[in-house]
Amino acid sequence: MLRNKTASVQRYFLLDLSTLLEHDLARRDELPGGALAKAQLRTNRRGARIADWWQRADLVRDIGRALLVALVAGAIGLLFNVFVIWPRAHSAADAEQPVAEKISMTEAYQMTTSGEALMVDAEDPEWHQEAHIAGAINLPGVDFEQYYPQLASQLAAAQTVIVYCEPGCMSKDIAADELLARGHRDVRLMEEGVEEWEAAGYPVSRGPARAITDE
């Protein structure tokens, strides 16, 4: 569109310049020497203005083309990032993110009895005081940021951390994810709660959390 408009204007000024030249040539014999010189100067000035306008039009056209190329290149780069780079980056991040493995109640009992694992009760403190697995520390998932600093040293010393709460409780998933995010590599999830643990004949304690009492 810009090229067509430029060509039309150029044709218009070419016709205008041609008409002026013909008019000046026709009057050349009728004009005295000084007037003829002025007419030629006026014609030269008009030609210079038209040539200058052509140069400006070319410059505008070149700038428009450069902007169009930059816009297309930017759009291609954005689409490439959205559909290629970003999905790969997210996939790599997801692949590197560790996931807490499930552990059976029997295996959990064996690991805690041998000292290989530390039990973490993700229930709220009032529920923990009512009953919890013997030796478990209380780290509520919903208040993780509040309780974690005072338990960090115990958790860091544990080879394996087993997190539990009541069946269907999401607090243990929150606590496990937070522990993994803080660099605890071997984090397990036990689906059974303290009632199932006690029903299986495994030891249960009642009262305040051991870690908090030690503090």
DOMARLO-404050 format. One line per field, with one value per residue (C-alpha): x, y, z; residue in one letter. Coordinates in steps of 0.2 Angstrom, whole numbers. Layout:
<recs>
px = [X; ...]
py = [Y; ...]
pz = [Z; ...]
resn = [A; ...]
</recs>
This chain:
<recs>
px = [0; 14; 23; 8; 5; 23; 23; 7; 14; 30; 20; 11; 26; 35; 20; 20; 38; 36; 22; 32; 47; 37; 29; 46; 53; 38; 41; 60; 60; 47; 57; 71; 88; 85; 68; 74; 87; 74; 63; 77; 81; 63; 62; 79; 72; 56; 66; 77; 62; 54; 71; 72; 54; 58; 73; 62; 48; 62; 68; 50; 47; 64; 60; 42; 50; 63; 49; 39; 54; 57; 39; 38; 55; 48; 32; 41; 53; 38; 29; 45; 47; 29; 28; 45; 57; 45; 37; 54; 60; 44; 46; 64; 60; 46; 57; 70; 58; 58; 42; 39; 37; 24; 28; 18; 15; 25; 40; 38; 38; 54; 63; 58; 63; 80; 83; 84; 69; 61; 42; 33; 15; 8; -8; -12; -4; -21; -23; -5; -7; -22; -12; 3; 15; 29; 44; 35; 38; 24; 26; 9; 8; -3; 9; 25; 34; 30; 36; 50; 64; 64; 64; 76; 91; 82; 75; 92; 100; 87; 92; 74; 58; 41; 26; 9; -8; -25; -31; -36; -28; -19; -8; 5; 7; 10; 23; 31; 32; 39; 53; 58; 59; 71; 83; 77; 79; 72; 54; 41; 22; 12; -6; -11; -14; -11; -27; -22; -5; -11; -23; -8; -1; 13; 17; 7; 11; 0; 4; 15; 26; 43; 53; 44; 46; 65; 66]
py = [0; 12; 8; 11; 28; 33; 28; 39; 54; 52; 52; 67; 77; 71; 77; 93; 96; 92; 104; 118; 114; 115; 131; 139; 133; 141; 157; 157; 168; 180; 184; 196; 189; 192; 185; 169; 166; 168; 156; 143; 145; 143; 127; 120; 123; 114; 99; 99; 99; 85; 75; 78; 72; 56; 52; 55; 43; 30; 32; 30; 15; 7; 10; 2; -13; -14; -13; -26; -38; -35; -37; -54; -60; -55; -65; -80; -79; -78; -93; -103; -99; -103; -119; -126; -119; -116; -133; -141; -131; -135; -154; -154; -145; -158; -172; -165; -162; -177; -186; -193; -212; -222; -234; -248; -247; -263; -256; -240; -249; -259; -243; -233; -247; -249; -231; -229; -217; -203; -202; -185; -183; -169; -167; -152; -151; -154; -170; -175; -173; -185; -199; -201; -215; -217; -207; -196; -177; -165; -155; -149; -147; -131; -123; -129; -113; -110; -127; -132; -120; -129; -146; -143; -151; -167; -169; -166; -179; -192; -204; -206; -196; -204; -192; -198; -191; -198; -207; -195; -180; -168; -161; -175; -172; -153; -157; -170; -158; -144; -156; -161; -143; -140; -153; -168; -182; -197; -193; -206; -206; -218; -219; -226; -215; -218; -228; -241; -241; -244; -258; -267; -268; -255; -242; -226; -211; -198; -180; -166; -168; -175; -162; -147; -154; -156; -138]
pz = [0; 5; -12; -22; -13; -16; -34; -37; -28; -38; -54; -49; -45; -61; -71; -61; -65; -83; -85; -76; -87; -103; -97; -93; -110; -119; -110; -112; -128; -121; -104; -103; -97; -78; -78; -87; -75; -61; -69; -71; -53; -48; -58; -51; -33; -37; -44; -28; -17; -27; -26; -7; -5; -15; -3; 12; 5; 2; 20; 27; 16; 22; 40; 37; 30; 44; 57; 49; 48; 67; 71; 62; 69; 87; 84; 78; 93; 105; 97; 98; 116; 120; 111; 112; 125; 139; 138; 138; 153; 163; 159; 164; 180; 184; 180; 192; 206; 218; 224; 241; 239; 247; 261; 270; 288; 291; 283; 292; 308; 304; 298; 314; 326; 318; 319; 300; 299; 308; 310; 307; 312; 300; 311; 321; 338; 347; 337; 340; 359; 359; 351; 339; 334; 347; 344; 330; 330; 326; 310; 304; 285; 286; 299; 291; 291; 309; 315; 303; 310; 327; 319; 305; 314; 319; 301; 294; 304; 299; 285; 280; 285; 285; 285; 291; 297; 296; 280; 267; 276; 264; 278; 275; 257; 260; 273; 262; 247; 258; 265; 248; 242; 257; 251; 261; 248; 256; 261; 262; 264; 275; 271; 287; 303; 321; 324; 311; 318; 336; 329; 322; 339; 336; 350; 352; 363; 370; 376; 369; 354; 359; 349; 356; 374; 371; 366]
resn = [M; L; R; N; K; T; A; S; V; Q; R; Y; F; L; L; D; L; S; T; L; L; E; H; D; L; A; R; R; D; E; L; P; G; G; A; L; A; K; A; Q; L; R; T; N; R; R; G; A; R; I; A; D; W; W; Q; R; A; D; L; V; R; D; I; G; R; A; L; L; V; A; L; V; A; G; A; I; G; L; L; F; N; V; F; V; I; W; P; R; A; H; S; A; A; D; A; E; Q; P; V; A; E; K; I; S; M; T; E; A; Y; Q; M; T; T; S; G; E; A; L; M; V; D; A; E; D; P; E; W; H; Q; E; A; H; I; A; G; A; I; N; L; P; G; V; D; F; E; Q; Y; Y; P; Q; L; A; S; Q; L; A; A; A; Q; T; V; I; V; Y; C; E; P; G; C; M; S; K; D; I; A; A; D; E; L; L; A; R; G; H; R; D; V; R; L; M; E; E; G; V; E; E; W; E; A; A; G; Y; P; V; S; R; G; P; A; R; A; I; T; D; E]
</recs>
